[in-house]
Amino acid sequence: MINYIIRRVLWAIPVLLIISLVTFSLAHVIPGGPFDREKPLPKEIIANLEAYYGLDDPLWKQYTDYLWNALHGDFGPSYSSRSRTVNDIINAHFPVSAQLGVLALIVAMVVGIPLGMVSALKQNSFIDYFCMFFALLGVSVPAMTLGPLLIWFFALTLHILPVARWGTWQQAIMPAFTLGIGGAALLARLTRASMLQVIREDYIRTARSKGVSEKNVTVHHALKNALIPVVTVIGPMFAALVTGSLIVEQIFAIPGCGKYFITSITNRDYPVVLGIMLLYAFIIIIANLFVDITYSWIDPRIRYT
Amino acid sequence: MEVKIKEKEKFENETAIPERPEVNLWKDAFRRLLKNKMAVLGGIIVIVLLILAIFAPYIAPYHFTKGNLVDNYAKPGQKYLLGADFMGRDLLSRIIYGTRISLSVGIVGAVTAFIIGVLYGVVSGYYGGKIDNVMMRFVDIMYGFPTLLLIILMMVLFKSTFAVTTPGTFAATLSAIDRAFGGLFFIFIGIGVTAWLGMARIARGMALSLREKEFVEAARATGNSNLQIMLKHILPNLIGPCIVGVTLAIPGYITFEAFLSFIGLGVNPPTPSWGMLISEGYQAMRSYPHLAIYPGLALAITMMAFNFLGDGLRDALDPRMK
């Protein structure tokens, strides 16, 4: 199994390299440079700036310099905020996105998994149909509909929650809920399907015939096994939530990485664009890797050759 | 002589095999689909949306550019059924025209995913070995991309590079095509680039399991070439789950396009897209919330319809639930 882990980790490197190459090329193909202003700067100043930032080197040299620096943890300066480096910007904005992602994940797990369990235990009852309908709604209603709807209802009509921005815990409720409800719906359906399968297993019947209380059967025997496919989904879901928080950040004006990504593309701020892209790709790869590794640890029946 | 003939007829009538209803995967699935009320509802909504999109000029009360500045932000009422936006354009008409954008994005995404993805997956899964390895490595690498970010990057690229109008260059022809489509062409390319990945994985997994089956071996023994086996045996068995996968992926494409329009990287104004309507209405939300909520509801209903339909298709095509 160690071989498998090493192989997967080694695969992450070429993937990141290719992503950086593609992003670098795309970013540099876009016309316009970072020093274009409404009123054009004198040519000598632009030449000086480009020499300072190394933008007059041939493209392949810029790319290899960038990679070399990136390997040492330095992602370069930012062209639009001149006092900050990309590291500073990411350090300032990424925690916000990460917090939003984690909160959304918590919402998804806290809402989705119990709903799925209850639906499975009382299959075909009213609760089952209600929860599954709710789950279908949660998967279908996109963040762009739910966000303004929640803002209108809770902030503008009832005045119990602030409209937007980030900082206090009240401001975090609506964005986390908007982002997390899709994940909650997915987890509810998955938990229900998995629980339905586990309940019919022989060892559950054995436990019941041994006289174990129904509560213990559910919690100690069924739930742990039912959660295995759920755990494998949570890794990629976390990656999707963090990288997909773009939409929610735009709606609720949250100063996270996604919103900054869009502004920096418009400003042709290449290092920031590359840095955020690589960061998000890294998160996706790590999340998938983590799931692959822990899956074989959780379920001893799986062994990767 | 007549007795023998009569006995023969009686014998034939009594031992005749009774007529059985024809059993066919698609007829079966269709029958089961019709029993599923939610799926039928989803299907009806999709058909209504298609009609709205195709016959928009005849159904919508006003053209989507017809704005009367005097009726700025009119309330929903007699003249403007759902109200008017900041330029006095009727919201209902704009939502109906917006159906065109969303549905065309969904359909093009689905067709691209189906054609490119399924073919790629079938070839990769059927041949297996090294070819499969290489092809799947490519898919894995593309999977590692944050798709939303990639699409945004590509849209900025397209919108700035191809905004040139000097005739004769490649860029100019592409931008002319784009304008003919109302700004959709580049969105199609952007979504098509990432849409086929999911289909490819599904198709490849199924092709891998299907090629071990006996009928493939039999087909090979009777002299069918690889291409014939892929087309006649593997592909028809794949189509069911692939249709389900594609129907369930359409809401994703619609959301992508809506978000691109929301941040301004989608269709060019004044072509209405639901995302753009939401972003315009969002700015006036404090006083006129209906401008943001109605397009949002249209978006949600469309996505719900496709999800219901996809779920129903999946249950209907599931051979285990017979």
Boltz contact constraints between the chains, C-beta under 6 A:
constraints:
  - contact:
      token1: [A, 15]
      token2: [B, 141]
      max_distance: 6.0
  - contact:
      token1: [A, 15]
      token2: [B, 144]
      max_distance: 6.0
  - contact:
      token1: [A, 18]
      token2: [B, 141]
      max_distance: 6.0
  - contact:
      token1: [A, 19]
      token2: [B, 145]
      max_distance: 6.0
  - contact:
      token1: [A, 26]
      token2: [B, 153]
      max_distance: 6.0
  - contact:
      token1: [A, 26]
      token2: [B, 157]
      max_distance: 6.0
  - contact:
      token1: [A, 30]
      token2: [B, 157]
      max_distance: 6.0
  - contact:
      token1: [A, 30]
      token2: [B, 160]
      max_distance: 6.0
  - contact:
      token1: [A, 31]
      token2: [B, 160]
      max_distance: 6.0
  - contact:
      token1: [A, 31]
      token2: [B, 161]
      max_distance: 6.0
  - contact:
      token1: [A, 139]
      token2: [B, 307]
      max_distance: 6.0
  - contact:
      token1: [A, 140]
      token2: [B, 303]
      max_distance: 6.0
  - contact:
      token1: [A, 140]
      token2: [B, 304]
      max_distance: 6.0
  - contact:
      token1: [A, 140]
      token2: [B, 307]
      max_distance: 6.0
  - contact:
      token1: [A, 141]
      token2: [B, 300]
      max_distance: 6.0
  - contact:
      token1: [A, 142]
      token2: [B, 255]
      max_distance: 6.0
  - contact:
      token1: [A, 144]
      token2: [B, 258]
      max_distance: 6.0
  - contact:
      token1: [A, 144]
      token2: [B, 278]
      max_distance: 6.0
  - contact:
      token1: [A, 145]
      token2: [B, 296]
      max_distance: 6.0
  - contact:
      token1: [A, 145]
      token2: [B, 299]
      max_distance: 6.0
  - contact:
      token1: [A, 145]
      token2: [B, 300]
      max_distance: 6.0
  - contact:
      token1: [A, 148]
      token2: [B, 282]
      max_distance: 6.0
  - contact:
      token1: [A, 148]
      token2: [B, 292]
      max_distance: 6.0
  - contact:
      token1: [A, 148]
      token2: [B, 296]
      max_distance: 6.0
  - contact:
      token1: [A, 152]
      token2: [B, 289]
      max_distance: 6.0
  - contact:
      token1: [A, 243]
      token2: [B, 146]
      max_distance: 6.0
  - contact:
      token1: [A, 246]
      token2: [B, 148]
      max_distance: 6.0
  - contact:
      token1: [A, 247]
      token2: [B, 259]
      max_distance: 6.0
  - contact:
      token1: [A, 262]
      token2: [B, 263]
      max_distance: 6.0
  - contact:
      token1: [A, 265]
      token2: [B, 156]
      max_distance: 6.0
  - contact:
      token1: [A, 277]
      token2: [B, 149]
      max_distance: 6.0
  - contact:
      token1: [A, 280]
      token2: [B, 146]
      max_distance: 6.0
  - contact:
      token1: [A, 281]
      token2: [B, 144]
      max_distance: 6.0
  - contact:
      token1: [A, 281]
      token2: [B, 146]
      max_distance: 6.0
  - contact:
      token1: [A, 284]
      token2: [B, 144]
      max_distance: 6.0
  - contact:
      token1: [A, 285]
      token2: [B, 144]
      max_distance: 6.0
